[in-house]
Amino acid sequence: MTNSNSEHATGILLMTIAFSFVISSSLNVYPLSPSMATLRPMVMIMVLIFWLLFQPRYVGIIIAFVIGIIADLLMDTRLGQQAFSAVIVAMVIKFSSIYIKQLNAASAWLIATIGLLAFQLTLWILQLITQSQFVAQSGLSLLMSIISWPLVLLTLRKFTR
């Protein structure tokens, strides 16, 4: 009987994870004015970081790669750029979380900030190498993502208990 309850809870958690990625992908492509679009947080990556931190059993490097490919397709970037950056984030999160003894809101924010910085820096480097362009406006998106991380944490944390 308890095995059935455990399987049911796992199924609900997996559906919650999938649904959170669907919602975050919608928020990533929701049309905004050009001036507001530069301030759009990187919601898909923020949700990926959350699940990498709080459900590493179900969300890992393969899921990060898939989310990155989906982000590449949705955002019309060169195929593989965001996927590679997402995999780098997953590796940074996995490596960083080894050194954190207790994951509280402050340490999660610190690790998320490191992950967001790793994502954006990797993306900038890839864009410089492949397209010889540097999009400095995405720095505003990075800043908004770091600032708005607690909203993602508060929203999704209730689904991890």
Helices and strands as residue ranges (DSSP letters): H 2-29, H 34-37, H 43-54, H 61-75, H 81-98, H 105-131, H 138-157
